[in-house]
Amino acid sequence: TLKKMIALASLDTEHSKPGTDLQMEITIEAIRLKANVKVGTLPFFNPARKTATPV
């Protein structure tokens, strides 16, 4: 596991620079909360094994 929450969002160009701090609204069990988030770079997860092992 990554031990981090990951979210995908559509952003305006002026807010899309990696490292930009933003706030987003999340809903957990019908309760709306605000979370501080940071724009990441792609790929945000790069697994060591990318393809299936050959037989």
DSSP file (Angstrom, degrees, kcal/mol; ACC not computed):
  #  RESIDUE AA STRUCTURE BP1 BP2  ACC     N-H-->O    O-->H-N    N-H-->O    O-->H-N    TCO  KAPPA ALPHA  PHI   PSI    X-CA   Y-CA   Z-CA
    1    1 A T              0   0    0      0, 0.0     0, 0.0     0, 0.0     0, 0.0   0.000 360.0 360.0 360.0 157.7    0.0    0.0    0.0
    2    2 A L        -     0   0    0      2,-0.2     3,-0.1    43,-0.0     0, 0.0   0.692 360.0-140.4 -83.2 -20.3    1.0    3.6   -0.5
    3    3 A K  S    S+     0   0    0      1,-0.2     2,-0.3     0, 0.0    -1,-0.0   0.785  71.9  94.0  60.1  29.5   -0.1    4.7    3.0
    4    4 A K  S    S-     0   0    0      2,-0.0     2,-0.3     0, 0.0    -1,-0.2  -0.986  79.8-113.4-144.2 150.2   -1.4    7.9    1.4
    5    5 A M        -     0   0    0     -2,-0.3     2,-0.4    -3,-0.1     0, 0.0  -0.684  31.0-159.6 -82.5 139.6   -4.7    9.0    0.1
    6    6 A I        +     0   0    0     -2,-0.3     2,-0.3     2,-0.0    -4,-0.0  -0.977  11.5 178.4-122.6 134.2   -4.8    9.7   -3.6
    7    7 A A        -     0   0    0     -2,-0.4     2,-0.4     2,-0.0    -2,-0.0  -0.972  18.2-145.5-132.0 148.6   -7.4   11.8   -5.4
    8    8 A L        +     0   0    0     -2,-0.3     2,-0.3     2,-0.0    -2,-0.0  -0.933  27.7 167.5-111.2 138.9   -7.9   12.7   -9.1
    9    9 A A        -     0   0    0     -2,-0.4     2,-0.5     2,-0.0    -2,-0.0  -0.987  37.3-120.4-148.3 154.6   -9.2   16.2   -9.9
   10   10 A S        -     0   0    0     -2,-0.3     2,-0.3     0, 0.0    -2,-0.0  -0.879  39.7-173.4 -95.0 126.4   -9.7   18.5  -12.9
   11   11 A L        -     0   0    0     -2,-0.5     2,-0.1     5,-0.0     5,-0.1  -0.876  28.3-109.0-122.3 151.7   -7.8   21.8  -12.2
   12   12 A D    >   -     0   0    0     -2,-0.3     3,-1.8     1,-0.1     4,-0.4  -0.460  41.8-108.4 -68.6 152.9   -7.6   25.1  -13.9
   13   13 A T  G >  S+     0   0    0      1,-0.3     3,-1.4     2,-0.2     4,-0.2   0.850 116.8  59.4 -54.7 -40.1   -4.2   25.7  -15.5
   14   14 A E  G 3  S+     0   0    0      1,-0.3    -1,-0.3     2,-0.1     3,-0.2   0.679 111.3  41.8 -67.7 -14.9   -3.1   28.3  -12.9
   15   15 A H  G <  S+     0   0    0     -3,-1.8    -1,-0.3     1,-0.1    -2,-0.2   0.365  94.3  83.7-107.3   3.1   -3.5   25.7  -10.1
   16   16 A S    <   +     0   0    0     -3,-1.4    -2,-0.1    -4,-0.4    -1,-0.1   0.411  53.8 119.6 -94.5   2.7   -2.0   22.7  -11.9
   17   17 A K  S >  S-     0   0    0     -4,-0.2     3,-1.9    -3,-0.2    22,-0.3  -0.504  75.1-103.8 -69.6 130.8    1.7   23.2  -11.2
   18   18 A P  T 3  S+     0   0    0      0, 0.0    22,-0.2     0, 0.0    -1,-0.1  -0.267 107.4  29.8 -55.0 136.6    3.2   20.3   -9.1
   19   19 A G  T 3  S+     0   0    0     20,-3.3     2,-0.2     1,-0.3    21,-0.1   0.300  82.9 142.1  95.4  -7.9    3.7   21.3   -5.5
   20   20 A T    <   -     0   0    0     -3,-1.9    19,-2.4    -5,-0.1     2,-0.4  -0.493  47.6-134.6 -68.7 130.6    0.8   23.7   -5.4
   21   21 A D  E     +A   38   0A   0     -2,-0.2     2,-0.3    17,-0.2    17,-0.2  -0.746  35.8 161.8 -87.6 132.1   -1.1   23.6   -2.1
   22   22 A L  E     -A   37   0A   0     15,-2.8    15,-3.0    -2,-0.4     2,-0.4  -0.833  33.4-124.6-137.1 173.1   -4.9   23.6   -2.4
   23   23 A Q  E     -A   36   0A   0     -2,-0.3     2,-0.3    13,-0.2    13,-0.2  -0.976  26.1-176.5-121.1 141.8   -8.0   22.7   -0.4
   24   24 A M  E     -A   35   0A   0     11,-2.4    11,-3.0    -2,-0.4     2,-0.5  -0.950  24.7-120.4-134.0 157.5  -10.6   20.2   -1.5
   25   25 A E  E     -A   34   0A   0     -2,-0.3     2,-0.3     9,-0.2     9,-0.2  -0.839  29.8-176.3 -98.3 131.2  -13.9   19.0   -0.1
   26   26 A I  E     -A   33   0A   0      7,-3.0     7,-3.3    -2,-0.5     2,-0.5  -0.916  16.6-142.3-122.7 153.4  -14.4   15.3    0.8
   27   27 A T  E     +A   32   0A   0     -2,-0.3     2,-0.5     5,-0.2     5,-0.2  -0.972  18.1 178.4-118.7 122.4  -17.4   13.5    2.0
   28   28 A I  E >  S-A   31   0A   0      3,-2.5     3,-1.3    -2,-0.5    -2,-0.0  -0.980  75.3 -19.6-125.4 117.3  -17.0   10.7    4.6
   29   29 A E  T 3  S-     0   0    0     -2,-0.5    -1,-0.1     1,-0.3     3,-0.1   0.917 128.0 -51.1  49.7  51.5  -20.2    9.0    5.8
   30   30 A A  T 3  S+     0   0    0      1,-0.2     2,-0.5    -3,-0.1    -1,-0.3   0.602 114.4 117.8  65.9  15.6  -22.4   11.9    4.7
   31   31 A I  E <   -A   28   0A   0     -3,-1.3    -3,-2.5     2,-0.0     2,-0.4  -0.961  58.9-140.0-113.9 124.1  -20.1   14.5    6.5
   32   32 A R  E     +A   27   0A   0     -2,-0.5     2,-0.3    -5,-0.2    -5,-0.2  -0.685  27.0 174.6 -85.4 131.2  -18.4   17.1    4.4
   33   33 A L  E     -A   26   0A   0     -7,-3.3    -7,-3.0    -2,-0.4     2,-0.4  -0.921  27.0-128.9-130.7 156.0  -14.9   17.9    5.4
   34   34 A K  E     -A   25   0A   0     -2,-0.3     2,-0.4    -9,-0.2    -9,-0.2  -0.895  24.7-166.7-105.1 139.1  -12.1   20.1    3.9
   35   35 A A  E     -A   24   0A   0    -11,-3.0   -11,-2.4    -2,-0.4     2,-0.4  -0.971  21.4-126.3-126.4 139.5   -8.7   18.6    3.3
   36   36 A N  E     +A   23   0A   0     -2,-0.4     2,-0.3   -13,-0.2   -13,-0.2  -0.718  39.5 179.4 -80.2 131.0   -5.4   20.3    2.5
   37   37 A V  E     -A   22   0A   0    -15,-3.0   -15,-2.8    -2,-0.4     2,-0.4  -0.866  22.0-144.8-132.1 163.7   -3.9   18.8   -0.6
   38   38 A K  E     -A   21   0A   0     -2,-0.3     2,-0.3   -17,-0.2   -17,-0.2  -0.998  26.0-116.2-132.1 134.6   -0.8   19.2   -2.8
   39   39 A V        -     0   0    0    -19,-2.4   -20,-3.3    -2,-0.4     2,-0.2  -0.540  39.2-158.1 -69.3 127.1   -0.6   18.8   -6.6
   40   40 A G        -     0   0    0     -2,-0.3     2,-0.3   -22,-0.2     4,-0.1  -0.475  12.7-110.7-102.3 174.3    1.7   15.8   -7.3
   41   41 A T        -     0   0    0     -2,-0.2    -1,-0.1     2,-0.1   -24,-0.0  -0.685  46.7 -77.8-100.6 158.4    3.7   14.8  -10.4
   42   42 A L  S    S+     0   0    0     -2,-0.3     2,-0.1     1,-0.2     0, 0.0  -0.818 111.7  36.2-100.7 144.5    2.9   11.8  -12.6
   43   43 A P        +     0   0    0      0, 0.0    -1,-0.2     0, 0.0    -2,-0.1   0.558  66.0 175.9 -78.5 139.5    3.5    9.0  -12.1
   44   44 A F  S    S+     0   0    0      1,-0.2     2,-0.4    -4,-0.1    -2,-0.1   0.572  78.2  38.2 -83.3  -7.8    2.7    9.3   -8.4
   45   45 A F        +     0   0    0      2,-0.0    -1,-0.2     0, 0.0   -43,-0.0  -0.961  63.9 178.2-141.2 124.2    3.3    5.5   -8.1
   46   46 A N        -     0   0    0     -2,-0.4     4,-0.1    -3,-0.1     0, 0.0  -0.835  19.9-151.7-127.4  91.3    6.0    3.7  -10.0
   47   47 A P        -     0   0    0      0, 0.0     3,-0.1     0, 0.0    -2,-0.0  -0.276  16.5-130.8 -66.7 148.7    5.9    0.0   -9.1
   48   48 A A  S    S+     0   0    0      1,-0.2     2,-0.8     2,-0.1     0, 0.0   0.887 101.3  50.7 -64.6 -39.3    9.2   -2.0   -9.4
   49   49 A R        +     0   0    0      1,-0.2    -1,-0.2     4,-0.0     4,-0.1  -0.869  63.3 166.8-104.5 103.7    7.5   -4.8  -11.4
   50   50 A K        +     0   0    0     -2,-0.8     2,-0.3    -3,-0.1    -1,-0.2   0.719  61.3  39.7 -91.2 -23.3    5.6   -3.2  -14.3
   51   51 A T  S    S-     0   0    0      1,-0.0     2,-0.0     3,-0.0    -1,-0.0  -0.848  92.8 -89.7-125.6 161.8    4.8   -6.3  -16.3
   52   52 A A        -     0   0    0     -2,-0.3    -2,-0.1     1,-0.1     3,-0.1  -0.347  50.4-100.4 -66.1 148.8    3.8   -9.9  -15.6
   53   53 A T        -     0   0    0      1,-0.1    -1,-0.1    -4,-0.1    -4,-0.0  -0.542  43.7-110.2 -69.7 131.3    6.6  -12.4  -15.1
   54   54 A P              0   0    0      0, 0.0    -1,-0.1     0, 0.0    -3,-0.0  -0.284 360.0 360.0 -63.2 149.5    7.2  -14.4  -18.2
   55   55 A V              0   0    0     -3,-0.1    -2,-0.1     0, 0.0    -3,-0.0   0.448 360.0 360.0 -83.1 360.0    6.2  -18.1  -18.0
